[in-house]
């Protein structure tokens, strides 16, 4: 799952990317084969941290996966 990280908010990519010229036809980020095609990687994922990207428009995009999300007991 991709999310946009702002100072004090987490936004859906649909809220940000739908007006971007670099988005795909559905207004979603260009996510292909595990990579954000419209941005660059800032940090790879680890066991506890998601992959972070910076899109060409300057937004921070996080790729949340099952292994980067802690289990709360």
N, CA, C and O atoms as a Tripos MOL2 file, in Angstrom:
@<TRIPOS>MOLECULE
protein
  292   291    73     0     0
PROTEIN
NO_CHARGES

@<TRIPOS>ATOM
      1 N           0.8480   -1.1640    0.0000 N.3       1 UNK1
      2 CA          0.0000    0.0000    0.0000 C.3       1 UNK1
      3 C           0.9040    1.2400    0.0000 C.2       1 UNK1
      4 O           1.8570    1.3340    0.7740 O.2       1 UNK1
      5 N           0.5840    2.1700   -0.8740 N.am      2 UNK2
      6 CA          1.3160    3.4340   -0.9440 C.3       2 UNK2
      7 C           0.5580    4.5090   -0.1830 C.2       2 UNK2
      8 O          -0.6680    4.5880   -0.2590 O.2       2 UNK2
      9 N           1.2970    5.3430    0.5550 N.am      3 UNK3
     10 CA          0.7130    6.4900    1.2450 C.3       3 UNK3
     11 C           1.6220    7.6940    1.0400 C.2       3 UNK3
     12 O           2.8240    7.5450    0.8210 O.2       3 UNK3
     13 N           1.0400    8.8850    1.1140 N.am      4 UNK4
     14 CA          1.7950   10.1320    1.0290 C.3       4 UNK4
     15 C           1.9650   10.6580    2.4520 C.2       4 UNK4
     16 O           0.9840   10.8120    3.1780 O.2       4 UNK4
     17 N           3.2000   10.9330    2.8490 N.am      5 UNK5
     18 CA          3.4850   11.4370    4.1960 C.3       5 UNK5
     19 C           3.6730   12.9480    4.1440 C.2       5 UNK5
     20 O           4.5050   13.4650    3.3980 O.2       5 UNK5
     21 N           2.8800   13.6390    4.9530 N.am      6 UNK6
     22 CA          2.9950   15.0910    5.0950 C.3       6 UNK6
     23 C           3.4670   15.3540    6.5270 C.2       6 UNK6
     24 O           3.6640   14.4090    7.2910 O.2       6 UNK6
     25 N           3.6490   16.6150    6.8970 N.am      7 UNK7
     26 CA          4.1240   16.9450    8.2400 C.3       7 UNK7
     27 C           3.3230   16.2480    9.3380 C.2       7 UNK7
     28 O           3.9020   15.5720   10.1890 O.2       7 UNK7
     29 N           2.0310   16.4020    9.3290 N.am      8 UNK8
     30 CA          1.1960   15.8340   10.3800 C.3       8 UNK8
     31 C           0.0350   15.0220    9.8120 C.2       8 UNK8
     32 O          -0.9750   14.8240   10.4880 O.2       8 UNK8
     33 N           0.1750   14.5540    8.5790 N.am      9 UNK9
     34 CA         -0.9060   13.8280    7.9380 C.3       9 UNK9
     35 C          -0.3760   12.6640    7.1190 C.2       9 UNK9
     36 O           0.7630   12.6720    6.6520 O.2       9 UNK9
     37 N          -1.2220   11.6770    6.9600 N.am     10 UNK10
     38 CA         -0.9830   10.5790    6.0200 C.3      10 UNK10
     39 C          -2.1300   10.6430    5.0290 C.2      10 UNK10
     40 O          -3.2970   10.5510    5.4090 O.2      10 UNK10
     41 N          -1.7940   10.8020    3.7540 N.am     11 UNK11
     42 CA         -2.8100   10.9610    2.7120 C.3      11 UNK11
     43 C          -2.7900    9.7880    1.7490 C.2      11 UNK11
     44 O          -1.7690    9.1290    1.5540 O.2      11 UNK11
     45 N          -3.9300    9.5510    1.1630 N.am     12 UNK12
     46 CA         -4.0320    8.5650    0.0990 C.3      12 UNK12
     47 C          -3.3980    9.1610   -1.1620 C.2      12 UNK12
     48 O          -3.5550   10.3540   -1.4190 O.2      12 UNK12
     49 N          -2.6890    8.3540   -1.9470 N.am     13 UNK13
     50 CA         -2.1430    8.8790   -3.2010 C.3      13 UNK13
     51 C          -3.2160    9.4550   -4.1200 C.2      13 UNK13
     52 O          -2.9350   10.3710   -4.8920 O.2      13 UNK13
     53 N          -4.4290    8.9380   -4.0510 N.am     14 UNK14
     54 CA         -5.5170    9.4620   -4.8950 C.3      14 UNK14
     55 C          -5.7700   10.9440   -4.6100 C.2      14 UNK14
     56 O          -6.1290   11.6950   -5.5170 O.2      14 UNK14
     57 N          -5.5850   11.3720   -3.3480 N.am     15 UNK15
     58 CA         -5.8150   12.7680   -2.9910 C.3      15 UNK15
     59 C          -4.7630   13.6910   -3.5890 C.2      15 UNK15
     60 O          -5.0430   14.8600   -3.8550 O.2      15 UNK15
     61 N          -3.5740   13.1850   -3.8000 N.am     16 UNK16
     62 CA         -2.4550   14.0070   -4.2740 C.3      16 UNK16
     63 C          -2.1710   13.7730   -5.7550 C.2      16 UNK16
     64 O          -1.9830   14.7250   -6.5130 O.2      16 UNK16
     65 N          -2.1420   12.5210   -6.1600 N.am     17 UNK17
     66 CA         -1.6720   12.1550   -7.4880 C.3      17 UNK17
     67 C          -2.6980   12.3540   -8.5990 C.2      17 UNK17
     68 O          -2.3210   12.4070   -9.7690 O.2      17 UNK17
     69 N          -3.9710   12.4640   -8.2710 N.am     18 UNK18
     70 CA         -4.9820   12.5470   -9.3240 C.3      18 UNK18
     71 C          -4.8060   13.7630  -10.2200 C.2      18 UNK18
     72 O          -5.2670   13.7490  -11.3610 O.2      18 UNK18
     73 N          -4.1500   14.8230   -9.7330 N.am     19 UNK19
     74 CA         -3.9220   16.0210  -10.5360 C.3      19 UNK19
     75 C          -2.4990   16.1090  -11.0900 C.2      19 UNK19
     76 O          -2.1360   17.1000  -11.7230 O.2      19 UNK19
     77 N          -1.6990   15.0740  -10.8520 N.am     20 UNK20
     78 CA         -0.2990   15.0820  -11.2820 C.3      20 UNK20
     79 C          -0.1820   14.5960  -12.7260 C.2      20 UNK20
     80 O          -0.8100   13.6080  -13.1070 O.2      20 UNK20
     81 N           0.6100   15.2840  -13.5120 N.am     21 UNK21
     82 CA          0.8370   14.8870  -14.9030 C.3      21 UNK21
     83 C           1.6240   13.5880  -15.0220 C.2      21 UNK21
     84 O           1.5990   12.9390  -16.0680 O.2      21 UNK21
     85 N           2.3240   13.2050  -13.9530 N.am     22 UNK22
     86 CA          3.1310   11.9850  -13.9850 C.3      22 UNK22
     87 C           2.3510   10.7500  -13.5400 C.2      22 UNK22
     88 O           2.8660    9.6360  -13.6390 O.2      22 UNK22
     89 N           1.1190   10.9210  -13.0510 N.am     23 UNK23
     90 CA          0.2970    9.8020  -12.5950 C.3      23 UNK23
     91 C          -0.1920    8.9900  -13.7850 C.2      23 UNK23
     92 O          -0.1750    9.4540  -14.9250 O.2      23 UNK23
     93 N          -0.6260    7.7710  -13.4970 N.am     24 UNK24
     94 CA         -1.1800    6.9550  -14.5760 C.3      24 UNK24
     95 C          -2.6130    7.4060  -14.9060 C.2      24 UNK24
     96 O          -3.1020    8.3810  -14.3350 O.2      24 UNK24
     97 N          -3.2640    6.7200  -15.7980 N.am     25 UNK25
     98 CA         -4.6010    7.1320  -16.2640 C.3      25 UNK25
     99 C          -5.6470    7.1680  -15.1640 C.2      25 UNK25
    100 O          -6.6150    7.9250  -15.2430 O.2      25 UNK25
    101 N          -5.4500    6.3400  -14.1290 N.am     26 UNK26
    102 CA         -6.4340    6.2940  -13.0400 C.3      26 UNK26
    103 C          -6.1230    7.3110  -11.9420 C.2      26 UNK26
    104 O          -6.8390    7.3750  -10.9430 O.2      26 UNK26
    105 N          -5.0650    8.1040  -12.1140 N.am     27 UNK27
    106 CA         -4.6940    9.0930  -11.1080 C.3      27 UNK27
    107 C          -3.8710    8.5220   -9.9700 C.2      27 UNK27
    108 O          -3.7630    9.1350   -8.9070 O.2      27 UNK27
    109 N          -3.2910    7.3530  -10.1860 N.am     28 UNK28
    110 CA         -2.4570    6.6950   -9.1770 C.3      28 UNK28
    111 C          -0.9770    6.8880   -9.5170 C.2      28 UNK28
    112 O          -0.6300    7.1310  -10.6730 O.2      28 UNK28
    113 N          -0.1130    6.7790   -8.5160 N.am     29 UNK29
    114 CA          1.3240    6.8530   -8.8030 C.3      29 UNK29
    115 C           1.7370    5.7330   -9.7530 C.2      29 UNK29
    116 O           1.1180    4.6700   -9.7740 O.2      29 UNK29
    117 N           2.7580    5.9690  -10.5180 N.am     30 UNK30
    118 CA          3.2440    4.9460  -11.4620 C.3      30 UNK30
    119 C           4.1000    3.9320  -10.7110 C.2      30 UNK30
    120 O           5.3240    4.0540  -10.6550 O.2      30 UNK30
    121 N           3.4430    2.9360  -10.1400 N.am     31 UNK31
    122 CA          4.0910    1.8780   -9.3710 C.3      31 UNK31
    123 C           4.1820    0.6490  -10.2630 C.2      31 UNK31
    124 O           3.1620    0.0550  -10.6130 O.2      31 UNK31
    125 N           5.4090    0.2640  -10.6330 N.am     32 UNK32
    126 CA          5.6110   -0.8690  -11.5410 C.3      32 UNK32
    127 C           6.6980   -1.7870  -10.9890 C.2      32 UNK32
    128 O           7.7950   -1.3390  -10.6550 O.2      32 UNK32
    129 N           6.3840   -3.0420  -10.9010 N.am     33 UNK33
    130 CA          7.3290   -4.0860  -10.4940 C.3      33 UNK33
    131 C           8.0820   -3.7190   -9.2290 C.2      33 UNK33
    132 O           9.2950   -3.9090   -9.1440 O.2      33 UNK33
    133 N           7.3590   -3.1880   -8.2380 N.am     34 UNK34
    134 CA          7.9570   -2.8900   -6.9420 C.3      34 UNK34
    135 C           8.7440   -1.6000   -6.8720 C.2      34 UNK34
    136 O           9.4950   -1.3980   -5.9180 O.2      34 UNK34
    137 N           8.6000   -0.7160   -7.8540 N.am     35 UNK35
    138 CA          9.3310    0.5470   -7.8680 C.3      35 UNK35
    139 C           8.4130    1.7040   -8.2400 C.2      35 UNK35
    140 O           7.4900    1.5450   -9.0390 O.2      35 UNK35
    141 N           8.6710    2.8580   -7.6590 N.am     36 UNK36
    142 CA          7.9370    4.0710   -8.0050 C.3      36 UNK36
    143 C           8.6230    4.7040   -9.2130 C.2      36 UNK36
    144 O           9.7370    5.2150   -9.1030 O.2      36 UNK36
    145 N           7.9590    4.6680  -10.3550 N.am     37 UNK37
    146 CA          8.5610    5.1510  -11.6030 C.3      37 UNK37
    147 C           8.5980    6.6770  -11.7050 C.2      37 UNK37
    148 O           9.3470    7.2260  -12.5130 O.2      37 UNK37
    149 N           7.8050    7.3530  -10.9010 N.am     38 UNK38
    150 CA          7.7610    8.8180  -10.9670 C.3      38 UNK38
    151 C           8.4710    9.4460   -9.7680 C.2      38 UNK38
    152 O           8.1190   10.5440   -9.3390 O.2      38 UNK38
    153 N           9.4750    8.7420   -9.2270 N.am     39 UNK39
    154 CA         10.2270    9.2740   -8.0930 C.3      39 UNK39
    155 C          11.5110    8.5050   -7.8750 C.2      39 UNK39
    156 O          11.8600    7.6180   -8.6540 O.2      39 UNK39
    157 N          12.2050    8.8530   -6.8130 N.am     40 UNK40
    158 CA         13.4620    8.1700   -6.4960 C.3      40 UNK40
    159 C          13.4000    7.6160   -5.0780 C.2      40 UNK40
    160 O          12.7360    8.1760   -4.2050 O.2      40 UNK40
    161 N          14.1010    6.5110   -4.8640 N.am     41 UNK41
    162 CA         14.1110    5.8830   -3.5490 C.3      41 UNK41
    163 C          14.9980    6.6860   -2.5970 C.2      41 UNK41
    164 O          16.1200    7.0630   -2.9380 O.2      41 UNK41
    165 N          14.4780    6.9380   -1.4090 N.am     42 UNK42
    166 CA         15.2470    7.6110   -0.3670 C.3      42 UNK42
    167 C          15.8420    6.6020    0.6050 C.2      42 UNK42
    168 O          16.9580    6.7680    1.0960 O.2      42 UNK42
    169 N          15.0570    5.5370    0.8740 N.am     43 UNK43
    170 CA         15.5120    4.5180    1.8130 C.3      43 UNK43
    171 C          14.8110    3.2090    1.4880 C.2      43 UNK43
    172 O          13.6010    3.1760    1.2660 O.2      43 UNK43
    173 N          15.5840    2.1320    1.4620 N.am     44 UNK44
    174 CA         15.0020    0.8170    1.2570 C.3      44 UNK44
    175 C          14.3000    0.3470    2.5220 C.2      44 UNK44
    176 O          14.4420    0.9530    3.5840 O.2      44 UNK44
    177 N          13.5510   -0.7230    2.4000 N.am     45 UNK45
    178 CA         12.7970   -1.1880    3.5670 C.3      45 UNK45
    179 C          13.6870   -2.0480    4.4520 C.2      45 UNK45
    180 O          14.6670   -2.6450    4.0050 O.2      45 UNK45
    181 N          13.3130   -2.0880    5.7060 N.am     46 UNK46
    182 CA         13.9390   -2.9800    6.6650 C.3      46 UNK46
    183 C          12.8100   -3.7200    7.3620 C.2      46 UNK46
    184 O          11.6470   -3.5880    6.9810 O.2      46 UNK46
    185 N          13.1410   -4.4780    8.3540 N.am     47 UNK47
    186 CA         12.1170   -5.2620    9.0350 C.3      47 UNK47
    187 C          11.0450   -4.3880    9.6750 C.2      47 UNK47
    188 O           9.8790   -4.7810    9.7210 O.2      47 UNK47
    189 N          11.4180   -3.2110   10.1690 N.am     48 UNK48
    190 CA         10.4850   -2.3530   10.8970 C.3      48 UNK48
    191 C          10.1380   -1.0620   10.1600 C.2      48 UNK48
    192 O           9.2610   -0.3230   10.6080 O.2      48 UNK48
    193 N          10.8030   -0.7710    9.0410 N.am     49 UNK49
    194 CA         10.6290    0.5130    8.3620 C.3      49 UNK49
    195 C          10.1810    0.3110    6.9130 C.2      49 UNK49
    196 O          10.6560   -0.6040    6.2410 O.2      49 UNK49
    197 N           9.2760    1.1550    6.4320 N.am     50 UNK50
    198 CA          8.8210    1.0320    5.0340 C.3      50 UNK50
    199 C           9.8290    1.6450    4.0550 C.2      50 UNK50
    200 O          10.6940    2.4280    4.4460 O.2      50 UNK50
    201 N           9.7020    1.2770    2.7850 N.am     51 UNK51
    202 CA         10.4800    1.9370    1.7360 C.3      51 UNK51
    203 C           9.9870    3.3720    1.6230 C.2      51 UNK51
    204 O           8.7830    3.6220    1.6750 O.2      51 UNK51
    205 N          10.9100    4.3140    1.4700 N.am     52 UNK52
    206 CA         10.5410    5.7160    1.2950 C.3      52 UNK52
    207 C          11.0330    6.2170   -0.0500 C.2      52 UNK52
    208 O          12.1560    5.9300   -0.4650 O.2      52 UNK52
    209 N          10.1800    6.9650   -0.7190 N.am     53 UNK53
    210 CA         10.4850    7.5550   -2.0200 C.3      53 UNK53
    211 C          10.1780    9.0440   -1.9680 C.2      53 UNK53
    212 O           9.3930    9.5010   -1.1370 O.2      53 UNK53
    213 N          10.8020    9.7870   -2.8590 N.am     54 UNK54
    214 CA         10.4150   11.1770   -3.0810 C.3      54 UNK54
    215 C           9.9470   11.2670   -4.5250 C.2      54 UNK54
    216 O          10.7030   10.9940   -5.4580 O.2      54 UNK54
    217 N           8.6760   11.6570   -4.6940 N.am     55 UNK55
    218 CA          8.1670   11.7600   -6.0520 C.3      55 UNK55
    219 C           8.7220   13.0170   -6.7140 C.2      55 UNK55
    220 O           9.2910   13.8790   -6.0440 O.2      55 UNK55
    221 N           8.5570   13.1170   -8.0110 N.am     56 UNK56
    222 CA          9.1090   14.2460   -8.7590 C.3      56 UNK56
    223 C           8.4580   15.5720   -8.3720 C.2      56 UNK56
    224 O           9.0120   16.6390   -8.6400 O.2      56 UNK56
    225 N           7.2820   15.5060   -7.7420 N.am     57 UNK57
    226 CA          6.6020   16.7190   -7.2880 C.3      57 UNK57
    227 C           7.0510   17.1090   -5.8720 C.2      57 UNK57
    228 O           6.6280   18.1430   -5.3540 O.2      57 UNK57
    229 N           7.9110   16.2830   -5.2400 N.am     58 UNK58
    230 CA          8.4720   16.6090   -3.9340 C.3      58 UNK58
    231 C           7.7730   15.9820   -2.7400 C.2      58 UNK58
    232 O           8.1480   16.2540   -1.6000 O.2      58 UNK58
    233 N           6.7630   15.1450   -2.9750 N.am     59 UNK59
    234 CA          6.0610   14.5040   -1.8650 C.3      59 UNK59
    235 C           6.8120   13.2500   -1.4180 C.2      59 UNK59
    236 O           7.4560   12.5740   -2.2210 O.2      59 UNK59
    237 N           6.7170   12.9560   -0.1270 N.am     60 UNK60
    238 CA          7.3200   11.7420    0.4250 C.3      60 UNK60
    239 C           6.2870   10.6300    0.3190 C.2      60 UNK60
    240 O           5.1750   10.7510    0.8320 O.2      60 UNK60
    241 N           6.6660    9.5420   -0.3540 N.am     61 UNK61
    242 CA          5.7750    8.4100   -0.5920 C.3      61 UNK61
    243 C           6.3560    7.2030    0.1390 C.2      61 UNK61
    244 O           7.5230    6.8560   -0.0400 O.2      61 UNK61
    245 N           5.5240    6.5700    0.9650 N.am     62 UNK62
    246 CA          5.9540    5.3740    1.6930 C.3      62 UNK62
    247 C           5.2290    4.1620    1.1350 C.2      62 UNK62
    248 O           4.0290    4.2110    0.8650 O.2      62 UNK62
    249 N           5.9650    3.0800    0.9660 N.am     63 UNK63
    250 CA          5.3660    1.8080    0.5420 C.3      63 UNK63
    251 C           5.2840    0.9260    1.7810 C.2      63 UNK63
    252 O           6.2930    0.4280    2.2810 O.2      63 UNK63
    253 N           4.0540    0.7440    2.2640 N.am     64 UNK64
    254 CA          3.8310   -0.0690    3.4500 C.3      64 UNK64
    255 C           3.5510   -1.4980    3.0220 C.2      64 UNK64
    256 O           2.6920   -1.7520    2.1780 O.2      64 UNK64
    257 N           4.2830   -2.4200    3.6140 N.am     65 UNK65
    258 CA          4.0620   -3.8270    3.3250 C.3      65 UNK65
    259 C           3.8920   -4.5630    4.6490 C.2      65 UNK65
    260 O           4.1110   -3.9910    5.7170 O.2      65 UNK65
    261 N           3.5070   -5.8190    4.5760 N.am     66 UNK66
    262 CA          3.2800   -6.6000    5.7890 C.3      66 UNK66
    263 C           4.5510   -6.6880    6.6340 C.2      66 UNK66
    264 O           4.4700   -6.6870    7.8620 O.2      66 UNK66
    265 N           5.7090   -6.7630    6.0040 N.am     67 UNK67
    266 CA          6.9380   -6.9000    6.7890 C.3      67 UNK67
    267 C           7.3990   -5.5820    7.3930 C.2      67 UNK67
    268 O           8.2060   -5.5910    8.3220 O.2      67 UNK67
    269 N           6.9060   -4.4400    6.8910 N.am     68 UNK68
    270 CA          7.3150   -3.1540    7.4550 C.3      68 UNK68
    271 C           6.3270   -2.6270    8.4910 C.2      68 UNK68
    272 O           6.5620   -1.5880    9.1080 O.2      68 UNK68
    273 N           5.2120   -3.3500    8.6820 N.am     69 UNK69
    274 CA          4.2060   -2.9180    9.6450 C.3      69 UNK69
    275 C           4.3020   -3.7830   10.8950 C.2      69 UNK69
    276 O           4.1600   -5.0030   10.8110 O.2      69 UNK69
    277 N           4.5390   -3.1720   12.0520 N.am     70 UNK70
    278 CA          4.6800   -3.9560   13.2770 C.3      70 UNK70
    279 C           3.3550   -4.5960   13.6780 C.2      70 UNK70
    280 O           2.2800   -4.0500   13.4300 O.2      70 UNK70
    281 N           3.4570   -5.7450   14.2910 N.am     71 UNK71
    282 CA          2.2790   -6.4320   14.8050 C.3      71 UNK71
    283 C           2.0290   -5.9310   16.2180 C.2      71 UNK71
    284 O           2.9140   -5.9860   17.0720 O.2      71 UNK71
    285 N           0.8250   -5.4440   16.4580 N.am     72 UNK72
    286 CA          0.4610   -4.9270   17.7750 C.3      72 UNK72
    287 C          -0.2850   -6.0260   18.5270 C.2      72 UNK72
    288 O          -1.2810   -6.5620   18.0400 O.2      72 UNK72
    289 N           0.2060   -6.3490   19.7080 N.am     73 UNK73
    290 CA         -0.4280   -7.4120   20.4930 C.3      73 UNK73
    291 C          -1.1210   -6.8410   21.7000 C.2      73 UNK73
    292 O          -1.7130   -7.5860   22.4820 O.2      73 UNK73
@<TRIPOS>BOND
     1     1     2 1
     2     2     3 1
     3     3     4 2
     4     3     5 am
     5     5     6 1
     6     6     7 1
     7     7     8 2
     8     7     9 am
     9     9    10 1
    10    10    11 1
    11    11    12 2
    12    11    13 am
    13    13    14 1
    14    14    15 1
    15    15    16 2
    16    15    17 am
    17    17    18 1
    18    18    19 1
    19    19    20 2
    20    19    21 am
    21    21    22 1
    22    22    23 1
    23    23    24 2
    24    23    25 am
    25    25    26 1
    26    26    27 1
    27    27    28 2
    28    27    29 am
    29    29    30 1
    30    30    31 1
    31    31    32 2
    32    31    33 am
    33    33    34 1
    34    34    35 1
    35    35    36 2
    36    35    37 am
    37    37    38 1
    38    38    39 1
    39    39    40 2
    40    39    41 am
    41    41    42 1
    42    42    43 1
    43    43    44 2
    44    43    45 am
    45    45    46 1
    46    46    47 1
    47    47    48 2
    48    47    49 am
    49    49    50 1
    50    50    51 1
    51    51    52 2
    52    51    53 am
    53    53    54 1
    54    54    55 1
    55    55    56 2
    56    55    57 am
    57    57    58 1
    58    58    59 1
    59    59    60 2
    60    59    61 am
    61    61    62 1
    62    62    63 1
    63    63    64 2
    64    63    65 am
    65    65    66 1
    66    66    67 1
    67    67    68 2
    68    67    69 am
    69    69    70 1
    70    70    71 1
    71    71    72 2
    72    71    73 am
    73    73    74 1
    74    74    75 1
    75    75    76 2
    76    75    77 am
    77    77    78 1
    78    78    79 1
    79    79    80 2
    80    79    81 am
    81    81    82 1
    82    82    83 1
    83    83    84 2
    84    83    85 am
    85    85    86 1
    86    86    87 1
    87    87    88 2
    88    87    89 am
    89    89    90 1
    90    90    91 1
    91    91    92 2
    92    91    93 am
    93    93    94 1
    94    94    95 1
    95    95    96 2
    96    95    97 am
    97    97    98 1
    98    98    99 1
    99    99   100 2
   100    99   101 am
   101   101   102 1
   102   102   103 1
   103   103   104 2
   104   103   105 am
   105   105   106 1
   106   106   107 1
   107   107   108 2
   108   107   109 am
   109   109   110 1
   110   110   111 1
   111   111   112 2
   112   111   113 am
   113   113   114 1
   114   114   115 1
   115   115   116 2
   116   115   117 am
   117   117   118 1
   118   118   119 1
   119   119   120 2
   120   119   121 am
   121   121   122 1
   122   122   123 1
   123   123   124 2
   124   123   125 am
   125   125   126 1
   126   126   127 1
   127   127   128 2
   128   127   129 am
   129   129   130 1
   130   130   131 1
   131   131   132 2
   132   131   133 am
   133   133   134 1
   134   134   135 1
   135   135   136 2
   136   135   137 am
   137   137   138 1
   138   138   139 1
   139   139   140 2
   140   139   141 am
   141   141   142 1
   142   142   143 1
   143   143   144 2
   144   143   145 am
   145   145   146 1
   146   146   147 1
   147   147   148 2
   148   147   149 am
   149   149   150 1
   150   150   151 1
   151   151   152 2
   152   151   153 am
   153   153   154 1
   154   154   155 1
   155   155   156 2
   156   155   157 am
   157   157   158 1
   158   158   159 1
   159   159   160 2
   160   159   161 am
   161   161   162 1
   162   162   163 1
   163   163   164 2
   164   163   165 am
   165   165   166 1
   166   166   167 1
   167   167   168 2
   168   167   169 am
   169   169   170 1
   170   170   171 1
   171   171   172 2
   172   171   173 am
   173   173   174 1
   174   174   175 1
   175   175   176 2
   176   175   177 am
   177   177   178 1
   178   178   179 1
   179   179   180 2
   180   179   181 am
   181   181   182 1
   182   182   183 1
   183   183   184 2
   184   183   185 am
   185   185   186 1
   186   186   187 1
   187   187   188 2
   188   187   189 am
   189   189   190 1
   190   190   191 1
   191   191   192 2
   192   191   193 am
   193   193   194 1
   194   194   195 1
   195   195   196 2
   196   195   197 am
   197   197   198 1
   198   198   199 1
   199   199   200 2
   200   199   201 am
   201   201   202 1
   202   202   203 1
   203   203   204 2
   204   203   205 am
   205   205   206 1
   206   206   207 1
   207   207   208 2
   208   207   209 am
   209   209   210 1
   210   210   211 1
   211   211   212 2
   212   211   213 am
   213   213   214 1
   214   214   215 1
   215   215   216 2
   216   215   217 am
   217   217   218 1
   218   218   219 1
   219   219   220 2
   220   219   221 am
   221   221   222 1
   222   222   223 1
   223   223   224 2
   224   223   225 am
   225   225   226 1
   226   226   227 1
   227   227   228 2
   228   227   229 am
   229   229   230 1
   230   230   231 1
   231   231   232 2
   232   231   233 am
   233   233   234 1
   234   234   235 1
   235   235   236 2
   236   235   237 am
   237   237   238 1
   238   238   239 1
   239   239   240 2
   240   239   241 am
   241   241   242 1
   242   242   243 1
   243   243   244 2
   244   243   245 am
   245   245   246 1
   246   246   247 1
   247   247   248 2
   248   247   249 am
   249   249   250 1
   250   250   251 1
   251   251   252 2
   252   251   253 am
   253   253   254 1
   254   254   255 1
   255   255   256 2
   256   255   257 am
   257   257   258 1
   258   258   259 1
   259   259   260 2
   260   259   261 am
   261   261   262 1
   262   262   263 1
   263   263   264 2
   264   263   265 am
   265   265   266 1
   266   266   267 1
   267   267   268 2
   268   267   269 am
   269   269   270 1
   270   270   271 1
   271   271   272 2
   272   271   273 am
   273   273   274 1
   274   274   275 1
   275   275   276 2
   276   275   277 am
   277   277   278 1
   278   278   279 1
   279   279   280 2
   280   279   281 am
   281   281   282 1
   282   282   283 1
   283   283   284 2
   284   283   285 am
   285   285   286 1
   286   286   287 1
   287   287   288 2
   288   287   289 am
   289   289   290 1
   290   290   291 1
   291   291   292 2
@<TRIPOS>SUBSTRUCTURE
     1 UNK1         2 RESIDUE 1 A UNK
     2 UNK2         6 RESIDUE 1 A UNK
     3 UNK3        10 RESIDUE 1 A UNK
     4 UNK4        14 RESIDUE 1 A UNK
     5 UNK5        18 RESIDUE 1 A UNK
     6 UNK6        22 RESIDUE 1 A UNK
     7 UNK7        26 RESIDUE 1 A UNK
     8 UNK8        30 RESIDUE 1 A UNK
     9 UNK9        34 RESIDUE 1 A UNK
    10 UNK10       38 RESIDUE 1 A UNK
    11 UNK11       42 RESIDUE 1 A UNK
    12 UNK12       46 RESIDUE 1 A UNK
    13 UNK13       50 RESIDUE 1 A UNK
    14 UNK14       54 RESIDUE 1 A UNK
    15 UNK15       58 RESIDUE 1 A UNK
    16 UNK16       62 RESIDUE 1 A UNK
    17 UNK17       66 RESIDUE 1 A UNK
    18 UNK18       70 RESIDUE 1 A UNK
    19 UNK19       74 RESIDUE 1 A UNK
    20 UNK20       78 RESIDUE 1 A UNK
    21 UNK21       82 RESIDUE 1 A UNK
    22 UNK22       86 RESIDUE 1 A UNK
    23 UNK23       90 RESIDUE 1 A UNK
    24 UNK24       94 RESIDUE 1 A UNK
    25 UNK25       98 RESIDUE 1 A UNK
    26 UNK26      102 RESIDUE 1 A UNK
    27 UNK27      106 RESIDUE 1 A UNK
    28 UNK28      110 RESIDUE 1 A UNK
    29 UNK29      114 RESIDUE 1 A UNK
    30 UNK30      118 RESIDUE 1 A UNK
    31 UNK31      122 RESIDUE 1 A UNK
    32 UNK32      126 RESIDUE 1 A UNK
    33 UNK33      130 RESIDUE 1 A UNK
    34 UNK34      134 RESIDUE 1 A UNK
    35 UNK35      138 RESIDUE 1 A UNK
    36 UNK36      142 RESIDUE 1 A UNK
    37 UNK37      146 RESIDUE 1 A UNK
    38 UNK38      150 RESIDUE 1 A UNK
    39 UNK39      154 RESIDUE 1 A UNK
    40 UNK40      158 RESIDUE 1 A UNK
    41 UNK41      162 RESIDUE 1 A UNK
    42 UNK42      166 RESIDUE 1 A UNK
    43 UNK43      170 RESIDUE 1 A UNK
    44 UNK44      174 RESIDUE 1 A UNK
    45 UNK45      178 RESIDUE 1 A UNK
    46 UNK46      182 RESIDUE 1 A UNK
    47 UNK47      186 RESIDUE 1 A UNK
    48 UNK48      190 RESIDUE 1 A UNK
    49 UNK49      194 RESIDUE 1 A UNK
    50 UNK50      198 RESIDUE 1 A UNK
    51 UNK51      202 RESIDUE 1 A UNK
    52 UNK52      206 RESIDUE 1 A UNK
    53 UNK53      210 RESIDUE 1 A UNK
    54 UNK54      214 RESIDUE 1 A UNK
    55 UNK55      218 RESIDUE 1 A UNK
    56 UNK56      222 RESIDUE 1 A UNK
    57 UNK57      226 RESIDUE 1 A UNK
    58 UNK58      230 RESIDUE 1 A UNK
    59 UNK59      234 RESIDUE 1 A UNK
    60 UNK60      238 RESIDUE 1 A UNK
    61 UNK61      242 RESIDUE 1 A UNK
    62 UNK62      246 RESIDUE 1 A UNK
    63 UNK63      250 RESIDUE 1 A UNK
    64 UNK64      254 RESIDUE 1 A UNK
    65 UNK65      258 RESIDUE 1 A UNK
    66 UNK66      262 RESIDUE 1 A UNK
    67 UNK67      266 RESIDUE 1 A UNK
    68 UNK68      270 RESIDUE 1 A UNK
    69 UNK69      274 RESIDUE 1 A UNK
    70 UNK70      278 RESIDUE 1 A UNK
    71 UNK71      282 RESIDUE 1 A UNK
    72 UNK72      286 RESIDUE 1 A UNK
    73 UNK73      290 RESIDUE 1 A UNK
